[in-house]
């Protein structure tokens, strides 16, 4: 049998190349998921988790005094995260609230990215965030004064830094001993400490976590207790496993089904059942092992290549340095080898169980009237019933595991039902082609199992693509709406004392990066509960610049909406409180409503403003930035315009920019994984179409002998491939939209309660078109091979 084994490998080398490709792409997909996931985690740690990336532990839920004591105890091996809100003077300009945070003593634990200059080496030195430096015209070498009264200190700016983490972000960073100068200041808040080495004794209530666990918990809380990265990992891990198993099993099913007569002949000349099975296992093990090892190398190369490509295409959403995912490599190898062994054994099971002469008879396709067909349909029906039930429970319990189990059950049921469903859909679609497509339709549905197997890979790819595109459209729209509500105005210039001049509005509109700017009329008013007078404004034109369509500016009469981020010092006012608003001798009672994103001004209804003043004047300019504008440069230019006239700038661009980082990393990770999945689907359909054409060489030779020309044969195969591709694409689109709806109900509505499902019909139409073209391209080489075989040579093939 050793000679038979080697002869089989030589004789069926073309078929085994196709099988090896299936194993390689399946294993590579598993490995790519692992590499991209590692890169995404690393990217998030470089951004949101930057303050903790070089620590061993993160101690949270500490009071400021406990955080100071812990940091002092560990010295250079600890770094406290927090800030104090202090007065800052730069030149002749005064900034009442500036966030001042610490720079880690140890260079290895400094998380800020140095943009220019150097880090502070001792007291009296500081670094400034680039956003603040640009907006307030602070440069390296300038001297600024921080604090007031006895704690006021002059420091020299020795560098500019970028602050990638919003949770630890500050405007100015000073040395730890310098920050302790304000340890008794009421605004100082230090709640977390990053520690290298052993933590030691902690006060009661303190919480110790690894940096990765802490960052994951923080991101989960920000997403309404939805762990986005873990959900993505589980979903794509399940998809990778399912796609790999399907592609490998389908290819080997077709491959060994074509060799049933070979196995029967071996039985006829004396080979025992055990010898045949052993030979098949040796062939499968050889192909599976070599192809799995190759798949690991291909997957690692593709994974790191995709990370480099994403970083080149989207430098604002950098993927981190991925560690080699050992468990994913071992898992991919195991999947490739085990599935290959199982997939190669199942087709030969019937041959070794029946007599050699019975096995030599023509293979009849399984249908619903046979015992095997009935079992297959019963199992499909069971899965199609239990799958939706599991999905329903997943939506109720918000369970990722049940979602994957239910989705896998439904899809497996559809695949098992494929020999019945797909041929019927092909007949319906083929009927639209008229007489020209009749022959292609007949050939496509003649062997239902082969037809279903051929469409399976593309069905998986289209289903996955549809679900991901629909999910991403829904999430993107919901997040844009959410950010629009949180930061409705990109930038606002507010004058708290006198009206803004017309020439200022003209200069703002001429500033590069400004798409639109509008004046906002109002009057300076006294509001009970606020220490200083504020502009009370209204405008019906807010929708021209607002990211939320102007909803924040539509206030009911009798209410005043305050930006709580701008008035954070006045915490005594709460939504629902009644306040007196006075402009000159006029006054009215208004109810406080909360909002954020337009600066230190109260927004009221036009009717309310009319009761307070007869002559409203512009006290603010609201600005919408153009797409692609440099936010740092734009804010700096606007601040230069605002400062000479005493206006205050409210910067919503910085918050939007930092909040977008996590979404960009996740989006590009998903797109990378989706691209690999689509490529695998295309390779899968090309593989199975090629094997299908090879299997039907005698049929094609018979058609040629009956008068079919080469061009007609190529046209028939092309029509058949397009039919199968379109049917798989349409069916996959329907299933994919269904899966997207389940994911929307399970996760999206929990993370974003106001989200509405968005179906990108144009994108899905393009997917169907690409699938049809993919099927057409996939049949080119098999069709050329089929037409090159003469009728006589084809009829002699076995």
VENBEL-V535454 format. One record per pair of residues at least 6 apart in sequence whose C-alpha atoms are under 8 Angstrom apart, sorted by the first residue. I is the first residue (numbers start at 1). J is the second residue. D is the distance in Angstrom with one decimal. If there is no record, write none. Layout:
i=(I,I)
j=(J,J)
d=(D,D)
This chain:
i=(1,1,2,4,5,5,5,9,9,15,15,16,16,18,18,18,19,19,19,19,19,20,20,20,21,22,22,22,22,22,22,23,23,23,23,23,23,23,23,23,24,24,24,24,24,24,24,25,25,25,26,26,26,26,26,26,26,26,26,27,27,27,27,27,27,27,27,27,28,28,28,28,28,28,28,28,29,29,29,29,29,29,30,30,30,30,30,30,30,30,30,31,31,31,31,31,31,31,31,32,32,32,32,32,33,33,33,33,33,33,34,34,35,35,35,35,35,35,35,36,36,36,36,36,36,36,36,37,37,38,38,38,38,38,39,39,39,39,39,39,40,40,40,40,40,40,41,41,42,42,42,42,43,43,43,43,43,44,44,44,44,45,45,45,45,45,46,46,46,47,47,47,48,48,48,48,48,48,49,49,49,49,50,50,50,50,51,51,51,51,51,51,51,51,52,52,52,52,52,53,53,54,54,54,55,55,55,55,55,56,56,56,56,56,56,57,57,57,57,57,57,57,57,57,58,58,58,58,58,58,58,58,58,59,59,59,59,59,59,59,59,60,60,60,60,60,60,61,61,61,61,61,62,62,62,62,62,63,63,63,64,64,64,64,66,67,67,67,67,67,68,68,70,70,70,71,71,71,71,72,74,75,76,76,76,77,77,77,77,78,78,78,78,78,79,79,79,79,79,79,80,80,80,80,80,80,80,81,81,81,81,81,81,81,81,82,82,82,82,82,82,82,82,83,83,83,83,83,83,83,83,83,83,84,84,84,84,84,84,84,84,84,85,85,85,85,85,85,86,86,86,86,86,86,86,86,86,87,87,87,87,87,87,87,87,88,88,88,88,88,88,88,88,88,89,89,89,89,90,90,90,90,90,91,91,98,98,99,99,99,100,100,100,100,100,100,101,101,101,101,101,101,101,102,102,102,102,102,103,103,103,103,103,103,104,104,104,105,105,111,112,112,112,112,113,113,113,113,114,114,114,114,115,115,115,115,115,116,116,116,116,117,117,117,117,118,118,118,118,119,119,119,119,120,120,120,120,120,120,121,122,123,123,123,123,123,124,124,124,124,124,125,125,125,125,125,125,126,126,126,126,126,126,126,126,126,127,127,127,127,127,127,127,127,128,128,128,128,128,128,128,129,129,129,129,129,129,129,130,130,130,130,131,131,131,131,132,132,133,133,134,134,134,134,135,135,135,135,135,135,135,136,136,136,137,137,139,139,140,140,140,140,141,141,141,142,142,143,143,143,143,144,144,144,144,145,145,145,145,146,146,146,146,147,151,151,163,163,164,165,166,166,182,216,217,219,220,220,220,223,223,224,224,224,225,226,226,226,229,231,232,234,235,235,236,238,241,242,243,243,244,244,245,245,245,246,246,247,247,248,248,248,248,249,249,249,249,249,250,250,250,251,251,252,252,252,253,253,253,253,254,254,254,254,255,256,256,256,257,257,258,260,260,260,260,260,261,261,263,263,263,264,264,264,264,264,265,265,266,267,267,267,268,268,273,276,277,277,277,280,280,281,281,281,284,284,284,285,285,285,288,288,288,288,289,289,289,291,292,292,292,292,293,296,296,296,304,306,307,310,310,310,310,311,311,311,316,316,317,317,317,317,317,318,319,351,365,365,365,366,366,366,366,367,367,367,367,368,368,376,376,377,377,379,379,380,380,380,380,380,380,381,381,382,383,383,383,383,384,384,384,384,386,386,386,387,387,387,387,387,387,388,388,388,389,390,390,390,390,391,391,391,391,391,391,393,393,394,394,394,394,394,395,395,395,395,395,396,397,398,398,399,403,407,415,415,418,418,418,419,419,419,419,419,420,422,422,422,422,423,423,423,423,423,425,426,426,426,426,426,426,427,427,429,429,430,430,430,430,431,431,437,437,439,440,440,440,440,441,441,443,444,444,444,445,450,451,453,454,454,454,454,454,455,455,455,455,456,456,457,457,457,457,457,458,458,458,458,458,458,458,458,459,459,459,459,459,460,460,461,461,461,461,461,461,462,462,462,462,462,462,462,462,462,463,463,463,463,463,463,463,463,464,464,464,464,465,465,465,465,466,466,466,466,466,466,466,467,467,467,467,467,468,468,469,469,469,470,470,470,470,470,470,471,471,471,471,471,472,473,473,473,474,474,474,474,474,474,475,475,477,477,478,478,478,478,479,481,481,482,483,483,484,484,484,485,485,485,485,486,486,486,487,487,487,487,487,487,487,488,488,488,488,488,488,488,488,488,489,489,489,489,489,489,489,489,489,490,490,490,490,490,490,490,490,490,491,491,491,491,491,491,491,491,491,491,491,492,492,492,492,492,492,492,492,492,492,493,493,493,493,493,493,493,493,493,494,494,494,494,494,494,494,494,494,494,494,495,495,495,495,495,495,495,496,496,496,496,496,496,496,496,496,497,497,497,497,498,498,499,499,499,499,500,500,500,500,504,505,505,505,505,507,508,508,508,508,509,509,509,511,511,511,512,512,513,513,513,513,513,513,513,514,514,514,514,514,514,515,515,515,515,516,516,516,516,516,516,517,517,517,517,517,518,518,518,518,518,518,518,519,519,519,519,519,520,520,520,520,520,520,520,520,520,521,521,521,521,521,521,521,521,522,522,522,522,522,522,522,522,522,523,523,523,523,523,523,523,523,523,524,524,524,524,524,525,525,525,525,525,525,525,525,526,526,526,526,526,526,526,527,527,527,527,527,527,528,528,528,529,529,529,529,530,534,534,534,535,535,535,535,536,536,536,536,536,537,537,537,537,537,537,538,538,538,538,538,538,539,539,540,540,541,542,542,542,543,543,543,544,545,545,545,546,552,553,553,553,554,554,555,555,555,555,556,556,557,557,557,557,557,558,558,558,558,558,559,559,559,559,559,559,560,560,560,560,560,560,560,560,561,561,561,561,561,561,561,562,562,562,562,562,562,562,562,562,563,563,563,563,563,563,563,563,563,564,564,564,565,565,565,566,566,566,567,573,574,574,574,575,575,575,575,576,576,576,577,577,578,578,578,578,579,579,579,579,580,580,580,580,581,581,581,581,582,582,583,583,586,586,586,587,588,588,597,597,598,598,598,599,599,609,631,631,632,635,638,639,639,642,642,682,682,682,685,685,686,686,686,689,689,689,689,690,690,690,690,693,693,693,694,694,697,697,697,697,698,698,698,698,698,700,700,700,700,701,701,701,701,701,701,701,702,702,702,704,704,704,705,705,710,713,713,714,714,714,717,717,718,718,718,718,718,719,721,721,721,721,722,722,722,722,723,724,725,725,725,725,726,726,726,726,729,729,729,729,730,733,737,741,744,748,749)
j=(275,279,279,279,279,282,283,16,283,255,691,255,287,251,687,691,248,251,252,255,287,287,288,291,291,247,248,251,683,684,687,244,247,248,288,291,292,295,336,340,291,292,294,295,296,298,336,244,295,680,240,243,244,245,247,248,295,336,680,244,292,295,296,299,332,333,335,336,295,296,297,298,299,300,302,332,240,244,299,676,677,680,237,240,241,244,299,328,329,331,332,296,299,300,303,325,328,329,332,299,300,302,303,673,233,236,237,240,303,673,325,328,300,303,304,322,323,324,325,303,304,306,307,322,669,672,673,233,669,320,321,322,323,325,307,319,320,321,322,323,319,320,322,665,666,669,229,320,319,320,321,322,318,319,320,321,665,319,320,662,665,52,53,212,215,320,53,164,320,164,165,661,164,165,166,167,215,662,165,211,212,215,111,112,164,165,81,109,110,111,112,165,168,194,58,109,111,194,211,109,211,108,109,196,109,194,195,196,211,194,195,196,197,210,211,194,195,196,197,199,208,209,210,211,192,193,194,195,208,209,210,211,214,192,193,194,195,206,207,208,209,191,192,193,206,207,208,191,192,205,206,207,190,191,192,205,206,189,190,191,188,189,190,191,203,80,190,191,192,193,80,190,78,193,202,78,79,80,193,78,195,105,104,105,106,106,195,196,197,104,193,194,195,196,104,105,109,193,194,195,102,104,190,191,192,193,194,101,102,168,190,191,192,193,194,101,102,168,188,189,190,191,192,99,100,101,102,168,170,187,188,189,190,98,99,100,101,182,185,187,188,189,97,98,99,100,187,188,96,97,98,99,100,146,147,148,187,94,95,96,97,98,146,147,148,94,95,96,97,98,144,145,146,147,95,144,145,146,136,138,143,144,145,143,144,171,172,170,171,172,170,171,172,173,174,179,169,170,171,172,173,174,179,173,174,175,176,179,110,120,173,174,175,176,110,175,176,175,176,163,161,162,163,164,161,162,163,164,159,160,161,162,130,159,160,161,162,140,159,160,161,140,158,159,160,127,158,159,160,126,127,158,159,126,127,158,159,174,175,175,175,155,174,175,177,178,153,154,155,156,178,155,156,157,158,174,175,155,156,157,158,159,172,173,174,175,157,158,159,160,161,172,173,174,157,159,160,161,171,172,173,160,161,162,163,170,171,172,160,161,162,632,632,635,636,654,138,171,139,160,632,633,635,636,632,635,636,637,638,639,640,636,639,640,636,640,157,160,157,158,159,160,156,157,158,156,157,154,155,156,157,154,155,156,157,152,153,154,155,152,153,154,155,153,181,182,169,170,658,658,658,659,188,227,227,227,226,227,228,751,752,750,751,752,751,747,750,751,666,400,670,400,400,404,673,404,335,408,457,460,335,336,335,336,339,456,457,457,684,336,339,340,343,339,340,342,343,344,343,453,688,687,688,340,343,344,343,344,346,347,450,688,691,692,691,344,347,348,347,348,695,347,348,351,359,360,359,360,276,348,351,351,356,357,359,360,356,360,276,273,276,356,356,357,352,352,345,348,352,344,345,341,344,345,340,341,344,337,340,341,336,337,340,341,333,336,337,336,332,333,336,337,333,329,332,333,322,672,319,318,319,668,672,317,318,319,661,664,661,662,664,665,668,665,665,359,447,448,449,372,373,448,449,373,374,419,420,374,377,416,417,416,417,413,416,412,413,414,415,416,417,413,417,413,409,410,412,413,409,410,413,414,406,409,410,405,406,407,408,409,410,406,407,410,406,402,403,405,406,402,403,405,406,407,742,399,402,400,401,402,403,746,403,742,743,745,746,746,746,746,747,746,743,739,452,456,448,449,452,448,449,450,451,452,448,448,451,452,727,444,445,448,451,452,727,441,444,445,723,724,727,441,445,723,727,437,438,441,723,437,438,716,719,716,716,717,719,720,720,723,720,451,720,724,451,692,724,688,685,688,689,692,724,685,724,725,728,685,728,680,681,682,684,685,681,682,684,685,725,728,729,771,681,728,729,731,732,681,732,677,678,680,681,682,732,678,728,729,732,733,736,767,768,771,729,731,732,733,734,735,736,737,674,677,732,736,674,678,736,767,732,733,736,737,740,764,767,736,737,738,739,740,674,740,760,763,764,737,740,757,758,759,760,740,743,744,757,758,667,758,759,760,744,755,756,757,758,759,748,755,755,758,752,754,755,756,752,547,548,752,547,656,546,547,548,547,548,552,596,595,596,597,547,596,597,598,652,655,656,546,547,548,550,552,596,597,598,652,545,546,547,597,598,622,623,624,652,546,547,622,623,624,625,651,652,653,598,622,623,624,625,635,649,650,651,652,653,598,599,620,621,622,623,648,649,650,651,599,620,621,622,642,647,648,649,650,535,599,600,601,619,620,621,647,648,649,650,535,619,620,645,646,647,648,524,533,534,535,600,601,619,647,648,524,533,534,535,524,619,617,618,619,620,618,619,620,645,641,517,518,519,621,641,514,517,638,641,515,516,517,634,637,638,629,634,625,626,627,628,629,630,634,623,624,625,626,629,634,623,624,625,626,544,545,623,624,625,626,545,621,622,623,624,541,542,544,545,621,622,623,618,619,620,621,622,537,538,539,617,618,619,620,621,622,537,538,539,616,617,618,619,620,535,536,537,538,609,616,617,618,619,535,536,537,583,613,616,617,618,619,533,534,535,536,583,533,534,535,536,581,582,583,584,532,533,534,580,581,582,583,533,534,579,580,581,582,579,580,581,570,572,573,579,570,600,601,602,600,601,602,619,601,602,603,604,609,601,602,603,604,609,619,553,603,604,605,606,609,553,606,553,554,550,549,550,553,549,550,551,550,622,623,624,624,595,603,604,605,604,605,561,603,604,605,604,605,604,605,606,607,608,589,590,591,605,608,590,591,592,593,604,605,590,591,592,593,602,603,604,605,592,593,594,595,602,603,604,592,593,594,595,596,600,601,602,603,594,595,596,597,598,599,600,601,602,594,595,596,596,597,599,596,599,600,600,592,592,593,594,591,592,593,594,591,592,593,591,592,589,590,591,592,589,590,591,592,587,588,589,590,587,588,589,590,588,612,612,613,611,612,613,612,611,612,650,652,622,650,652,649,650,616,653,654,654,651,649,648,649,648,649,774,775,778,775,778,775,778,779,721,778,779,782,778,779,781,782,782,783,786,782,786,786,794,795,797,794,795,796,797,798,713,786,791,794,789,790,791,792,793,794,795,791,794,795,710,713,791,791,792,787,783,787,783,784,787,779,783,775,776,779,780,783,776,775,776,778,779,772,773,775,776,772,775,771,772,774,775,768,769,771,772,767,768,771,772,768,764,759,757,757,755,755)
d=(7.0,6.8,7.8,7.8,5.9,7.6,6.8,7.4,7.2,6.4,7.1,7.9,7.3,7.5,6.0,7.7,7.1,5.9,6.2,7.5,7.8,6.2,7.1,5.3,7.4,5.9,5.2,6.7,7.9,6.8,7.5,7.5,7.7,5.6,6.8,5.8,6.3,7.1,5.7,7.5,5.3,5.8,6.2,4.0,7.7,7.6,7.8,7.5,6.3,6.1,7.6,6.8,3.9,7.2,6.7,6.9,7.5,7.0,7.5,6.6,6.1,5.1,6.3,7.2,4.8,6.5,7.0,5.8,4.7,5.7,7.7,5.9,3.9,7.5,8.0,7.4,6.0,7.3,6.4,6.8,7.1,7.8,7.1,5.2,6.7,7.6,7.6,6.9,7.9,7.8,5.5,6.4,5.1,6.4,7.5,7.8,5.7,5.8,6.1,5.1,6.4,6.5,4.6,7.4,7.9,6.9,6.8,7.3,7.6,6.5,5.9,5.6,7.0,5.3,7.0,6.2,7.3,6.8,6.2,6.0,7.7,7.8,6.9,7.3,6.4,7.9,7.7,6.7,7.4,8.0,7.9,5.0,6.3,7.2,7.1,5.4,4.8,5.7,4.2,7.5,5.6,6.4,7.9,6.3,6.9,6.7,7.8,7.3,6.9,4.4,6.1,6.5,6.1,4.5,3.8,7.4,7.1,7.9,7.5,6.6,7.5,7.8,6.2,7.6,7.5,8.0,7.1,7.6,6.8,4.9,5.5,7.6,6.4,4.3,6.7,7.3,7.4,7.8,6.5,7.5,7.9,5.7,5.4,7.8,7.0,6.2,7.8,7.3,7.2,5.0,7.9,7.3,7.3,7.6,7.1,7.7,7.8,5.9,5.6,8.0,6.5,6.9,5.8,7.7,7.2,5.7,5.4,4.9,6.8,7.6,6.0,4.9,6.1,6.2,6.7,6.0,5.3,6.5,7.7,7.4,6.5,5.6,4.7,5.8,6.9,5.8,4.6,6.2,5.7,5.3,6.0,5.8,6.9,5.6,5.2,6.4,7.5,6.6,5.5,4.6,6.6,6.0,4.5,6.6,5.9,5.2,6.6,5.9,6.7,6.9,5.2,6.1,7.6,4.8,6.3,7.6,5.7,7.9,6.8,5.7,7.4,5.7,4.6,5.9,7.3,6.5,6.1,6.3,6.6,6.4,7.3,7.6,7.7,7.6,8.0,5.2,6.1,6.3,7.0,7.9,7.7,7.9,7.7,5.5,5.2,7.1,5.8,5.1,7.4,7.8,6.5,5.5,4.4,6.3,5.5,7.5,7.3,5.5,5.2,6.6,7.4,7.8,6.4,7.6,5.9,4.3,6.4,7.5,7.3,6.0,5.7,6.7,5.4,5.9,7.7,6.0,7.5,6.1,7.5,5.5,4.4,6.5,7.3,5.9,5.2,4.4,7.3,7.8,6.6,7.9,5.8,5.7,6.6,7.9,5.6,5.2,6.5,7.8,7.6,5.1,4.0,6.3,5.4,5.3,4.7,6.3,5.6,6.9,6.9,5.3,5.2,6.5,6.9,6.6,5.3,7.9,7.8,7.5,5.9,4.5,5.2,6.0,5.9,4.9,6.5,6.0,5.1,6.3,7.2,6.3,7.0,5.6,4.6,6.2,6.1,5.8,5.0,6.6,8.0,7.5,7.1,4.8,6.6,7.8,7.1,6.3,7.5,4.9,5.1,6.4,5.6,6.0,4.8,5.7,7.3,7.9,7.8,5.6,7.6,6.3,4.8,6.4,7.2,5.1,5.1,5.6,5.4,6.2,6.5,8.0,5.7,5.6,5.2,6.3,5.2,7.1,6.9,7.1,6.9,7.9,6.0,5.8,5.3,7.1,5.3,5.0,6.7,7.8,7.2,6.2,4.4,6.5,7.7,7.4,5.4,4.9,6.5,7.9,5.4,5.3,7.1,6.6,5.7,4.0,6.4,7.9,5.8,4.8,7.7,7.4,6.5,6.6,6.0,5.5,6.7,6.4,7.7,7.0,6.7,7.5,6.5,7.9,7.6,6.2,7.0,5.6,7.7,6.6,4.4,6.2,7.5,5.0,4.8,6.0,6.3,6.6,7.6,6.3,6.1,5.0,6.0,7.2,6.8,5.6,4.7,7.2,5.4,5.8,4.7,5.4,6.7,5.9,5.3,6.8,6.9,6.6,5.0,6.1,5.9,4.5,6.3,5.7,4.9,5.7,6.7,7.3,5.2,6.2,5.6,5.7,5.9,7.8,5.7,7.9,7.9,7.7,7.7,6.1,6.5,7.4,6.7,7.1,7.4,4.8,7.7,5.8,4.0,7.4,7.8,5.4,7.4,7.2,6.9,7.9,7.4,7.9,7.2,7.9,5.2,5.3,5.5,7.0,6.2,5.3,5.9,5.8,5.5,6.7,5.7,4.4,6.1,5.8,5.6,6.4,7.4,6.7,5.6,4.4,6.3,5.6,5.4,6.4,7.5,6.4,6.9,6.9,5.8,7.6,7.2,7.6,6.7,8.0,7.2,7.1,7.9,7.0,5.1,4.6,7.1,5.2,7.7,6.8,4.8,7.6,7.0,7.0,7.4,6.0,7.4,6.7,7.9,7.5,7.8,6.8,7.9,6.8,7.6,7.7,7.7,7.1,7.6,7.7,7.4,8.0,6.2,7.8,7.3,6.3,6.1,7.8,6.9,6.5,7.3,6.8,7.0,8.0,4.9,7.9,7.9,5.9,7.7,7.3,6.2,7.3,5.7,5.7,6.3,6.9,7.8,6.1,7.4,7.6,7.0,7.5,7.2,6.6,6.0,7.1,5.9,7.7,6.3,8.0,7.0,6.7,7.2,7.8,6.8,5.5,6.8,7.9,7.1,6.6,4.9,7.3,5.6,5.9,7.0,7.4,7.5,7.3,7.7,5.7,5.7,7.6,5.3,7.7,7.4,7.4,7.8,7.0,7.2,6.5,7.2,7.1,6.2,5.7,6.3,6.8,7.3,6.4,6.1,4.8,5.7,7.5,7.8,7.6,5.9,7.7,7.4,5.2,5.4,6.6,6.7,6.3,7.1,7.1,7.6,6.6,6.2,7.4,7.3,6.7,7.9,7.0,5.2,6.2,7.4,7.9,5.8,7.8,5.3,5.3,8.0,6.8,6.5,5.8,6.1,7.1,6.9,6.9,5.6,8.0,7.3,5.0,7.8,7.9,7.9,5.2,7.1,6.4,7.6,7.0,6.2,7.3,7.7,7.4,4.3,6.9,8.0,5.4,5.7,6.8,8.0,7.7,5.3,6.0,7.2,5.0,6.8,5.2,5.3,7.3,7.3,7.2,7.9,7.4,4.2,6.4,7.5,4.8,4.8,6.2,7.9,6.8,7.3,5.9,7.0,7.1,4.7,6.6,5.4,8.0,5.0,6.9,7.0,7.9,7.3,7.0,7.9,5.2,5.3,6.7,7.7,6.8,7.9,6.0,4.4,7.3,7.9,5.1,6.6,7.5,7.9,7.2,7.3,7.0,7.9,7.6,5.2,4.6,5.0,8.0,7.0,5.3,7.0,7.7,7.3,6.1,7.4,7.6,5.1,6.2,7.0,7.7,6.5,6.8,7.7,7.3,6.4,6.7,6.3,6.2,7.7,7.0,7.4,6.0,6.8,5.7,6.8,7.5,7.3,7.5,6.8,7.1,5.2,6.8,6.1,5.0,6.5,7.8,7.6,6.3,6.0,7.7,6.2,7.3,7.7,7.4,6.0,5.3,6.2,7.8,7.8,6.7,6.1,6.7,5.7,7.8,7.5,7.9,5.0,7.5,5.3,5.7,5.0,6.5,7.1,6.0,7.1,6.2,7.1,7.6,8.0,4.8,6.2,7.1,5.1,7.0,6.9,6.2,5.3,7.7,5.1,7.9,7.8,7.6,7.6,5.7,5.1,6.4,7.4,7.3,7.9,7.7,7.8,8.0,4.2,5.7,7.8,6.1,4.3,7.9,7.6,7.9,8.0,6.2,6.6,7.4,7.4,7.9,7.5,5.7,4.9,6.3,7.9,6.4,7.9,4.4,5.6,7.8,6.1,4.7,7.8,7.2,7.2,7.8,7.9,6.9,6.2,8.0,6.4,5.3,6.1,5.7,7.6,7.0,8.0,7.8,7.8,5.9,7.1,6.7,7.9,7.2,6.7,5.2,4.7,7.4,7.0,7.5,7.7,7.7,6.9,7.2,4.9,7.0,7.7,7.7,6.5,8.0,8.0,7.1,7.5,4.5,4.6,7.3,5.5,7.4,7.9,7.7,5.9,6.1,7.3,6.6,4.4,7.5,5.7,7.9,7.3,4.9,4.6,5.5,7.6,7.5,7.9,5.6,7.0,7.9,6.9,5.3,6.4,6.0,5.7,6.5,6.5,6.5,6.3,7.8,8.0,7.8,6.0,5.3,6.2,6.5,4.7,5.3,7.5,6.3,5.2,6.8,7.8,7.6,6.9,5.5,4.9,5.7,6.9,6.0,6.6,6.9,5.7,4.6,5.9,7.9,5.6,5.1,6.9,8.0,5.4,5.1,6.6,6.6,5.9,5.5,4.6,6.5,8.0,7.0,7.0,7.3,6.0,4.3,6.5,5.2,5.1,6.4,7.9,7.5,5.3,6.0,8.0,6.5,4.3,6.3,6.8,7.1,5.5,5.6,7.9,8.0,7.1,7.0,7.9,6.7,8.0,7.8,7.8,7.9,6.9,6.0,5.4,4.7,7.8,5.8,5.5,6.8,7.8,7.3,7.4,7.7,7.1,7.0,7.8,7.4,7.2,6.9,7.5,7.6,6.6,6.0,7.7,7.3,7.7,7.8,7.1,5.7,5.4,7.9,7.8,4.8,7.1,6.2,6.9,6.2,4.7,5.6,7.9,7.8,7.7,5.7,5.1,4.5,7.6,6.4,5.9,5.3,7.1,7.9,6.9,6.5,5.6,4.4,6.3,7.6,7.9,8.0,7.5,5.7,5.6,6.7,5.7,7.6,6.0,4.7,6.6,6.4,6.4,5.7,7.9,5.1,6.1,5.1,5.8,7.1,5.5,6.0,6.6,5.6,4.8,3.9,5.8,7.1,6.3,5.3,3.9,6.2,7.1,4.9,5.4,5.9,5.9,5.4,5.4,6.6,7.2,7.2,5.8,6.5,8.0,7.0,6.3,5.5,4.2,6.1,6.6,5.4,5.5,5.9,6.2,6.3,5.4,4.7,7.7,7.2,4.7,6.6,7.9,5.6,5.1,6.6,6.9,7.6,6.6,5.8,4.7,6.6,5.5,5.6,6.8,7.2,7.0,6.5,7.4,6.4,6.8,5.8,7.1,7.6,5.0,6.3,6.5,5.8,4.6,5.8,6.8,7.5,6.9,6.1,5.1,6.2,7.2,7.4,7.0,5.6,5.6,6.1,5.9,7.2,7.1,7.3,7.8,7.8,7.7,7.4,4.8,6.5,4.5,4.0,7.6,7.5,7.0,6.1,5.0,7.0,7.2,6.3,7.5,8.0,7.9,6.8,7.1,7.1,5.6,5.1,7.4,5.8,7.1,5.3,7.9,6.4,5.8,7.2,5.0,6.3,7.8,6.7,4.8,4.5,5.9,6.7,6.3,7.6,6.1,6.1,5.2,5.9,6.0,5.6,5.0,8.0,6.0,4.5,5.5,6.3,5.5,5.0,6.5,7.1,6.4,5.4,5.8,7.3,7.7,6.7,5.0,6.7,6.5,4.9,4.3,6.4,6.6,6.1,6.5,7.1,7.3,6.4,6.2,5.8,5.9,7.4,7.7,7.7,5.4,5.2,6.7,7.7,6.9,7.9,7.8,7.6,5.0,4.8,5.7,5.6,5.2,6.3,5.6,5.4,6.6,5.7,4.6,6.3,5.7,5.5,6.3,7.1,6.7,5.7,4.7,6.3,5.4,5.5,6.3,7.0,6.6,7.2,5.8,7.0,7.6,5.6,7.6,6.4,7.9,7.5,7.7,6.4,7.8,6.6,8.0,7.5,5.2,7.9,6.2,7.2,7.9,7.0,7.6,8.0,6.4,6.5,6.9,6.6,8.0,7.7,7.2,7.0,7.5,4.6,6.9,7.8,7.1,6.6,7.3,8.0,7.2,7.8,5.2,6.2,7.6,7.1,7.6,7.7,6.8,5.9,7.8,7.3,5.3,5.1,7.6,6.5,7.9,7.7,7.2,7.9,7.5,7.6,6.9,4.4,7.2,7.8,4.9,5.7,6.6,7.8,6.8,7.6,7.8,5.8,5.6,7.9,5.4,7.6,7.0,5.5,7.3,7.1,6.9,6.4,8.0,5.7,6.2,7.6,7.7,7.8,5.2,5.9,7.8,6.4,5.3,7.3,5.4,5.6,7.9,7.5,5.9,5.2,7.6,5.3,6.6,8.0,6.7,5.4,7.6,5.4,6.2,7.8,6.8,7.3,7.7,7.3,6.9,7.1,6.1)
